[in-house]
Amino acid sequence: VEVHLNVRVESCTKDNVCLSAGNLGADLIVWTAGSKPSEFFAKNSGVFTLNKSGRVIVNEHLQVKNSRNMYVIGDNADTKYSGMAQTALYNALYVARNILAEKHGKKIPPYRNRRPIYVITVGPKWAIAQIGKRVLSGRSGWSVRRKADLAIFKNFQPYKEALKTWRKAEKMSKF
């Protein structure tokens, strides 16, 4: 497994990937890049303002331009890290908190982009993690992966249940 950071994929054939830093021959290519916004927004362009990528331009609260009652999140929102699952979850939590704050007459803080953590599981208890500019591999990368899993579970379950699910996932995992 080779990890190439800070490079772009220029093109791809069945046995070669052309990167911005040069060509890379490969026996197997697993394409995991790319996500695109829903066509719904383009079909309703009278309501939504789109950027060049087809993502909806949102205000500092992830609300649709000229509409305080409509939010757009995840792959569909024009935010710095859209297209990442972590960003979609972060967007969802932010909007949920805003709706509650608004309901109780509280001020809504502006959305702040949060850089996602990138983790690639490579084998049993072995992963590569990138946190900002820092790269961890092996068991340290795996530890980051496990902590990220727990953080996700805590978003959807009470802490004790999340911990139970997290421990169960560790036992069931072959990785």
N, C-alpha and C positions, 0 to 999 in steps of 0.2 A: 504494500500500500504506500503510495506517495501522496503527500499533501502539498499543494502549491498555493501559497498565500499571495495575496495582492496581485493576481494576474486575471486577465479576462479570457474567456473562450471566444476565439474569433470564428472558428468553424469546426466541423466535426464530420468524419467519415466513419465507415465501419471498423477501421483499424488504426485511426489516427485522430488525435485532438490537436488542433492548432491553437496554441495559447499566445497571448500577447508577448510572452517571454520565449517563444520557440515552440517547435513541434514535440509531441509526446506520442510515441507509438503505444498501442495497447491491444491486448487480446480480448479484453472485456471492458466496455464502457457503460457505466450506470449513470444516466442523466437525471440529476435531481434539481437542476436549476430551473428557475422560471415559474412564474405564477402570473395569472392575468386577471384583471377585474371582471366582474360579471357584465354581460352584454346589456343587462337591464338598464344600467346607467347611460349607455350610449343611446339606447332606444328612447330614453326620457331626457334627452339633452336640454329640453326646455326648462327642466327643473334643476338639473345638475350642471355645474361647470366642470369640465374635464381637463386634465393636463394632457401632454403629448402621448403619455402611456395609457390613457383612458381611465386613469384614477380620478376620483372625485376630489376637487379642491375643497378643503375644509378650513374652518377658522381655528382659532387657538383653543377651542373647546371640542374639536372634532365634529362640529355642527356644519351642516350644509350651508353654504353662503346664502344669506338672506332668509334663513329659516332656523329659529331657535328650537323647533320641535323635531328636527330630523338630525340624526347622527349617522356618520358613516365611519366604519372601522375596518381593520384588517387589510386584506389584499386590495380592497376597493378604495381605501383612503389614501390621499396623497400626503404621506408622512415619510420621514427619512428612512425608516426600516420596514416599510410595508412589504408584504410578501413573505414574512417570517411568521411561523406559528406563535413564537414568543411575543411578537409585536401585537398580533391579533388578540392574544389573551390579555396583554397589558392594556390595550385599547379598550377591551370589554370591561375590565375592572375599573378603569378610569371613568368610562361613561356611566357605569352602574353607580359609582360613588357620586358622580355629578347629578344624576337624576335624583338620588336621595337628598343631596345637599340642596338642590333646587326646591324639592318638595318641602323641606324644612326652612326655607327662606335664607339659606346660607350662601355665601359667596363661592363661586366656582373657580378654583385655581386653574391657570392655563395648563394645557397639555405640554409635557416635556418629553422629548424623544429619549428613549432609553436604549442604549446599544445592547443588542442581544449577545448572549454567550453562544459560541458555536462549539458543538461537541460531535465528534464522529467516533462511534463505537467500532473498534477494529477487531477485537477478539475477546476471549474470556477475561473479564476484569481488566481490560486494556482499552484505552480510548485516547483521543487527541482532543484537547480543549483549547479554545482561544478565548481569552478574556481580555478585551482591549487589545493591546499589543503583545501581551504575554501568552506564550504557548506552553501548555503542560501536556506531557504524554505518559503513557504507561498507567500505573496505578493512580498517580496523581490526577491524570485526566479522567480516569474512571471515577474517582472520588467526586470530582466536579459534576460528572454526569449523574451520580446518585443523589447528590445534594439538589441538583436542578429538578430531578424527578420528585423529590419530597416537596420542594417549593410549589410545584404544579399541583400535587395532590392536596396541599394545604389550601389552595384556592377554591377547591370544590368540596372539601370535607372538613368536619371539625378536626382539630389537631390530632386527637387520639386515634380517630378513624384513619386519618391520612397516614399516620405513623404505622398503623397496622397494615394498611394497603402497601405501603412502601416496603416494609419488611417481607411481606408475602411475595411481592414482585421480585425481591432479591433471591428468595428461595426457589422461585419458579424459573428464574432466568438461567439459560445456559451460558449467557454472556456475563 
